[in-house]
Amino acid sequence: MTARILVVDDVPANVKLLEARLSAEYFDVTTACNGIEALALCERAECDIVLLDVMMPDLDGFEVCRKLKSNPHTHHIPVVMVTALDQPSDRVRGLEAGADDFLTKPVTDITLISRVRSLARLKMVTDELRMRAVTSKEIGIRGPEREAVMETGRNGRVLIVDDRRNSYERIVSTLSAEHAVTLEADPNEALFRTAEGDYELVIVSLDLQNFDGLRLCSQIRSIERSRSLPILAIAESDNTARLARGLEIGVNDYLLRPIDRNEMLARIRTQIKKKRYAERLRDNVQMSIALAITDGLTGLHNRRYMETHLETLVEQAAVRGKPLAVLVVDIDYFKTINDGYGHDAGDDVLREFANRLRKAIRNIDLACRYGGEEFVIVMPETDMAVAAMVAERLRRRIAGEPFVVQQGARNLDVTISIGIATLGEATDNAVAILKRADQALYRAKRDGRNRVVPAAA
């Protein structure tokens, strides 16, 4: 795995040392000698991870980190602060500035490389989501960047997996002040909870008495429903080799005993903020997908979705020797509704029609808004007799009860016309079936509307 690493330090010897270490692991290394230069490189998206020295002239590392994390364009870039400062208060200051980790000089190769690799993997996932979310912006969905900048990481849902009372009691007590905390001493039950629960972070002790904590972390990563759940590991200070292994298998962050209370809170907030940002990105992607295949007014599938899936359904029916019916439905005199009562009344009619349509068909049937006041219903495993019965039931449901529009101000009588066609010979295709149903609809409208007409055999 490769990534573009920006090393920021005003001491050339430190820069050369880190550059040599990272280049040996095939990372692409860029350097900056001050904070202003680093900010400009990040703004131009020329790096994936920042290794940031704390003690620099002009802008120190803390201020550079704060600026990166408060900027919607750069807040997603992981920042690792590298410094000779080794007090818990220094680490907390860096984490509260938004740093993803805080490495103390001299940094061992195994600690540096395992941490950079871990962050590079997470950055790749985030970048993929951000790239997909670009489409969301293009269709008018606001991105989550500004919410991410304002996110506090508090009020999270945290699962703690620890079976030693003298360890977990203090952790639970500390976290309960700002998070909803669940304790689970049984690792097997904890695995079930991560898959079924709605947690934002799981904290795993690597010193479980009768279970390998790293194996639990690996199992959490292997399950689809918990694959993106952040994991924070807790280990003894002399257990760096296991922690490095943990970072390789998907642990997001770690704490060493004895645990500093403020550092623990800061690291947990960081992980929860990251998860919430990723979830917002995923939500935006899902929303853009939904908008691409859904009619915004009625909530039914749109024409593009219907045309793609009709072809598939026709092919499947032909191969299996099963019947298939297509109904084309038109709301009668819809232009008169729009012209006489306004487009808001027309929209009310379309929404209510879609609601009644859903109730009249099966779950396996495909209902789409084809355009304007015209709709298409595709009914797998349905012959002409059954399709005609369903169509007639829908026609009666629409005509039998007035449509309430304009927030109850008016009641309108609405009727529909329906044309039906079914799958014919083995060579029949979606275009031909749809055309026959449309021709049947034309005859229904020509003969007086408010009726169901099957296509000619």
C-alpha positions in Angstrom: 0.0 0.0 0.0 1.3 3.4 -0.9 0.3 6.9 0.1 1.5 10.5 -0.2 3.0 11.5 3.2 3.7 15.2 4.0 6.5 15.6 6.5 6.5 19.0 8.2 9.5 20.0 10.3 11.8 23.0 10.4 14.9 20.8 11.2 16.3 19.4 7.9 17.9 16.4 9.7 14.5 15.3 11.1 12.9 15.6 7.7 15.6 13.5 6.0 15.3 10.8 8.7 11.5 10.5 8.3 11.8 10.7 4.5 14.3 7.9 4.4 12.2 5.6 6.7 9.0 6.2 4.8 10.6 6.0 1.3 12.0 2.6 2.3 8.4 1.4 2.8 7.5 2.7 -0.7 5.5 5.8 0.5 5.6 8.9 -1.6 7.1 11.6 0.6 6.7 15.4 0.3 8.2 17.8 2.7 7.5 21.3 4.1 9.7 23.3 6.4 7.0 25.4 8.0 3.3 25.5 8.8 2.2 28.0 6.1 3.8 25.8 3.4 2.1 22.7 4.8 -1.3 24.4 4.8 -0.9 25.3 1.2 0.1 21.8 0.2 -2.9 20.3 2.0 -5.3 22.9 0.5 -4.1 21.7 -2.9 -4.8 18.1 -1.9 -1.2 17.1 -2.4 -1.0 14.6 0.5 -2.8 11.8 2.2 -1.3 12.0 5.7 0.5 14.7 7.5 3.4 14.0 9.9 3.6 17.3 11.7 6.3 18.6 14.1 5.0 20.5 17.1 7.9 23.0 17.7 8.1 25.2 14.7 8.5 29.0 14.3 5.7 31.2 13.2 2.9 28.6 13.3 3.5 25.7 15.7 2.1 22.3 15.0 -0.9 22.7 17.3 -2.0 25.8 15.3 -1.4 24.1 12.0 -3.5 21.2 13.0 -6.3 23.4 14.2 -6.4 25.2 10.9 -6.4 21.9 8.9 -9.2 20.4 11.0 -11.3 23.6 10.9 -11.2 23.9 7.1 -13.9 21.9 5.4 -11.5 21.2 2.5 -8.7 19.7 4.6 -10.4 18.4 7.8 -10.5 14.8 6.5 -6.7 14.6 6.1 -5.1 12.5 9.0 -2.6 14.4 11.1 0.1 12.7 13.2 1.9 15.0 15.5 5.6 14.0 16.0 7.4 15.7 18.9 9.8 15.4 21.8 7.0 16.4 24.2 6.0 13.4 26.2 3.6 14.6 28.8 -0.1 13.4 28.7 -1.1 17.1 28.7 0.8 17.6 25.5 -0.8 14.6 23.8 -4.2 15.8 24.9 -3.5 19.3 23.5 -2.6 17.8 20.2 -5.7 15.5 20.1 -8.0 18.4 21.1 -6.5 20.3 18.2 -7.8 17.5 16.0 -4.7 15.3 15.6 -5.3 11.7 14.8 -2.3 10.5 16.7 0.6 11.8 18.7 4.0 10.1 18.4 6.8 10.9 20.8 10.4 11.1 19.6 12.4 9.0 19.2 9.8 7.2 17.1 10.5 3.5 16.4 10.2 2.2 12.9 7.5 -0.3 13.8 5.4 2.3 15.5 5.8 4.8 12.7 5.1 2.5 9.8 2.2 0.6 11.4 0.5 3.8 12.3 1.0 5.4 8.8 -0.2 2.2 7.1 -3.3 2.1 9.3 -4.2 5.7 8.6 -3.5 5.3 4.9 -6.0 2.4 4.7 -8.7 4.5 6.5 -7.9 7.5 4.3 -8.5 5.4 1.2 -11.9 4.4 2.4 -12.8 8.0 3.2 -11.5 9.2 -0.2 -13.7 6.7 -2.0 -16.7 7.9 -0.1 -15.9 11.5 -0.7 -15.4 10.8 -4.4 -18.8 9.1 -4.7 -20.4 11.9 -2.7 -19.3 14.4 -5.4 -22.4 13.3 -7.4 -24.5 14.2 -4.4 -23.3 17.8 -4.5 -23.9 17.9 -8.2 -27.6 17.0 -7.7 -28.1 19.5 -4.8 -27.4 17.4 -1.7 -25.3 19.4 0.8 -22.0 17.7 1.7 -21.3 16.9 5.4 -18.0 18.8 5.6 -19.3 21.8 7.6 -21.2 19.5 10.0 -18.0 17.5 10.4 -16.0 20.6 11.4 -18.6 21.4 14.0 -18.9 17.9 15.3 -17.8 17.4 19.0 -17.6 13.6 19.2 -19.7 13.6 22.4 -22.8 11.7 23.3 -21.5 8.6 21.6 -22.6 5.0 21.9 -19.6 3.1 23.2 -19.1 -0.7 23.9 -16.3 -1.6 26.3 -15.0 -5.2 26.2 -13.0 -5.9 29.3 -13.2 -8.7 31.9 -11.0 -7.1 34.6 -12.9 -5.1 37.2 -10.0 -3.0 38.3 -9.6 -2.0 34.7 -13.1 -1.4 33.4 -14.6 0.3 36.4 -12.5 3.5 36.0 -13.0 3.5 32.2 -16.8 3.2 32.6 -16.9 5.9 35.2 -14.9 8.3 33.1 -16.8 7.8 29.9 -20.3 7.7 31.3 -20.0 11.5 31.9 -20.3 12.2 28.2 -21.2 8.9 26.4 -23.7 6.1 26.6 -21.5 3.2 27.7 -22.2 -0.5 27.6 -19.8 -3.0 29.3 -19.4 -6.6 28.1 -17.0 -9.0 29.8 -17.7 -11.9 27.5 -15.8 -11.6 24.2 -18.2 -13.9 22.3 -21.2 -11.9 23.5 -19.3 -8.7 22.6 -18.9 -9.9 19.0 -22.7 -10.4 18.8 -23.3 -7.0 20.3 -21.0 -5.2 17.7 -22.9 -6.9 14.9 -26.4 -6.3 16.3 -26.0 -3.0 18.3 -25.8 0.5 17.0 -22.4 1.5 18.5 -20.1 4.2 17.4 -17.0 2.8 19.0 -15.8 -0.4 20.6 -13.0 -0.4 23.2 -11.2 -3.7 23.4 -8.7 -4.7 26.1 -5.9 -6.7 24.7 -5.3 -8.3 28.1 -8.5 -10.4 28.3 -8.0 -13.3 30.7 -9.4 -16.2 28.5 -9.5 -14.7 25.0 -7.1 -13.2 22.5 -8.2 -9.5 22.3 -6.5 -9.2 18.8 -8.6 -12.1 17.6 -11.7 -10.3 18.7 -10.6 -7.2 16.8 -10.1 -9.3 13.7 -13.5 -10.9 14.1 -15.2 -7.5 14.4 -13.5 -6.4 11.2 -14.5 -9.6 9.4 -18.3 -9.1 10.0 -20.0 -6.9 7.4 -22.2 -5.1 9.9 -19.3 -4.1 12.1 -16.6 -3.7 9.4 -16.6 0.1 9.7 -17.0 0.3 13.5 -14.0 2.1 15.0 -11.9 0.0 17.4 -9.8 1.5 20.2 -7.4 -1.0 21.8 -6.0 -0.8 25.4 -2.7 -2.5 26.2 0.2 -2.4 28.6 3.0 0.0 27.8 5.4 -2.8 26.9 3.1 -4.4 24.4 4.0 -2.3 21.3 4.5 -5.3 19.1 0.9 -6.5 19.6 -0.4 -2.9 19.1 1.5 -2.7 15.8 -0.1 -6.0 14.8 -3.5 -4.6 15.9 -3.1 -1.6 13.6 -2.3 -4.0 10.8 -5.5 -5.9 11.2 -7.8 -2.9 11.5 -7.5 -1.3 15.0 -8.1 2.4 14.6 -6.4 3.8 17.7 -4.9 2.6 21.1 -4.2 3.7 24.6 -1.4 2.5 26.9 -1.7 1.8 30.6 -1.7 3.6 32.9 -4.5 5.5 31.1 -4.6 9.2 31.2 -8.3 10.3 31.6 -8.1 13.3 29.4 -6.2 11.5 26.7 -8.8 8.7 26.6 -11.6 11.2 26.3 -9.8 13.1 23.5 -9.0 9.9 21.5 -12.6 8.6 21.8 -14.0 11.9 20.6 -11.7 11.8 17.6 -12.8 8.3 16.6 -16.5 9.1 17.0 -16.1 12.3 15.0 -14.5 10.3 12.2 -17.3 7.7 12.2 -20.0 10.3 12.1 -18.3 12.0 9.1 -18.0 8.6 7.3 -21.7 7.8 8.0 -22.8 11.2 6.7 -20.8 10.5 3.5 -22.4 7.1 3.1 -25.8 8.6 3.7 -25.2 11.2 1.0 -24.1 8.5 -1.4 -27.2 6.4 -0.7 -29.4 9.5 -1.1 -27.9 10.3 -4.4 -28.5 6.7 -5.6 -32.1 6.9 -4.4 -32.6 10.2 -6.2 -31.1 8.7 -9.4 -33.7 5.9 -9.5 -36.7 7.5 -7.7 -39.3 10.1 -8.6 -39.0 12.8 -6.1 -42.7 13.8 -6.0 -44.3 10.4 -5.8 -41.6 8.2 -4.3 -42.1 5.6 -7.0 -39.3 4.4 -9.2 -38.6 6.7 -12.2 -38.5 6.0 -15.9 -34.8 5.3 -16.1 -35.1 2.6 -13.5 -38.2 1.1 -15.1 -36.7 0.8 -18.5 -33.6 -1.0 -17.2 -35.5 -3.4 -15.0 -38.4 -4.1 -17.5 -35.9 -5.5 -19.9 -34.4 -7.8 -17.2 -37.9 -8.9 -16.0 -39.0 -9.7 -19.6 -35.8 -11.7 -20.2 -36.3 -13.7 -17.0 -39.9 -14.4 -17.7 -39.1 -15.6 -21.3 -36.3 -17.9 -20.0 -38.5 -19.4 -17.3 -41.6 -19.7 -19.4 -43.6 -17.5 -17.0 -46.2 -14.8 -17.8 -45.6 -11.1 -17.4 -48.0 -8.1 -17.7 -47.4 -4.4 -18.2 -50.0 -1.8 -17.3 -49.7 1.8 -18.6 -51.9 4.1 -16.5 -52.9 7.7 -17.3 -54.7 10.1 -15.0 -57.7 11.4 -16.9 -57.9 15.2 -17.7 -54.9 15.9 -15.5 -54.1 19.1 -17.4 -57.6 20.4 -16.4 -56.6 19.9 -12.7 -53.4 21.8 -13.1 -55.1 24.6 -15.1 -58.1 24.9 -12.9 -56.7 24.5 -9.4 -53.0 25.1 -9.8 -49.9 22.8 -9.9 -49.9 22.4 -6.1 -53.3 20.6 -6.5 -51.9 18.6 -9.3 -49.0 17.5 -7.1 -51.4 16.5 -4.3 -53.2 14.3 -6.8 -50.0 12.7 -8.0 -48.9 11.9 -4.5 -52.2 10.5 -3.4 -52.5 8.4 -6.6 -49.0 6.9 -5.9 -50.2 6.0 -2.3 -53.3 4.3 -3.6 -51.3 2.5 -6.3 -48.9 1.0 -3.8 -51.8 -0.4 -1.9 -53.3 -2.0 -5.0 -50.3 -4.0 -6.1 -48.0 -6.7 -4.7 -44.5 -6.3 -3.3 -43.0 -8.1 -6.3 -44.7 -5.7 -8.8 -42.8 -2.7 -10.1 -44.6 0.7 -10.1 -43.0 3.7 -11.8 -43.8 7.2 -12.8 -43.2 7.1 -16.5 -43.6 10.9 -17.0 -46.1 13.6 -16.1 -49.4 11.9 -15.2 -48.5 8.6 -16.8 -47.4 5.5 -14.8 -46.2 2.0 -15.6 -46.8 -1.1 -13.5 -44.8 -4.3 -14.3 -46.3 -7.5 -12.9 -44.2 -10.6 -13.0 -45.8 -14.0 -13.2 -49.2 -12.4 -14.1 -51.3 -13.3 -17.1 -53.9 -11.1 -18.8 -56.9 -12.2 -16.7 -55.2 -11.4 -13.4 -53.7 -8.2 -14.7 -57.1 -7.1 -15.9 -58.6 -7.8 -12.4 -55.9 -5.8 -10.7 -56.3 -3.0 -13.1 -60.0 -2.8 -12.6 -59.6 -2.9 -8.8 -57.1 0.1 -9.1 -59.5 2.0 -11.4 -62.3 1.6 -8.9 -60.1 2.6 -6.0 -59.2 5.8 -7.7 -62.7 6.7 -8.9 -64.4 5.6 -5.7 -63.1 8.2 -3.3 -62.4 11.9 -4.0 -58.8 13.2 -3.8 -58.3 15.8 -1.0 -56.0 18.6 -2.2 -54.7 21.9 -1.0 -54.5 20.9 2.6 -58.1 19.8 2.7 -59.5 22.9 1.0 -60.9 20.9 -2.0 -62.1 17.5 -2.9 -61.5 16.4 -6.5 -63.0 13.5 -8.4 -60.3 11.7 -10.3 -60.4 8.8 -12.8 -57.8 6.8 -14.7 -57.4 4.9 -17.9 -55.4 1.8 -18.2 -53.9 -0.2 -21.1 -52.6 -3.8 -20.5 -50.2 -5.9 -22.5 -48.6 -9.3 -21.7 -45.5 -11.2 -22.8 -46.1 -12.9 -26.1 -43.8 -15.1 -28.1 -40.2 -16.0 -26.9 -38.9 -13.2 -29.2 -41.0 -10.6 -27.5 -39.1 -7.7 -25.8 -39.7 -4.9 -23.4 -40.0 -2.2 -26.0 -42.7 -4.1 -27.9 -44.7 -5.0 -24.7 -44.6 -1.4 -23.6 -45.7 -0.2 -27.0 -48.7 -2.6 -27.0 -49.8 -1.4 -23.5 -49.5 2.2 -24.6 -51.6 1.6 -27.7 -54.2 -0.1 -25.4 -54.2 3.0 -23.2 -54.8 5.2 -26.3 -57.9 3.1 -27.1 -59.1 3.5 -23.5 -58.8 7.2 -23.7 -60.3 7.4 -27.2 -63.3 5.3 -26.0 -64.2 7.7 -23.2 -61.6 7.2 -20.4 -62.1 5.8 -16.9 -61.7 2.2 -18.3 -59.3 -0.7 -18.6 -58.5 -2.0 -22.1 -56.3 -5.0 -22.9 -54.0 -5.0 -25.9 -55.2 -7.0 -28.9 -53.9 -10.5 -29.0 
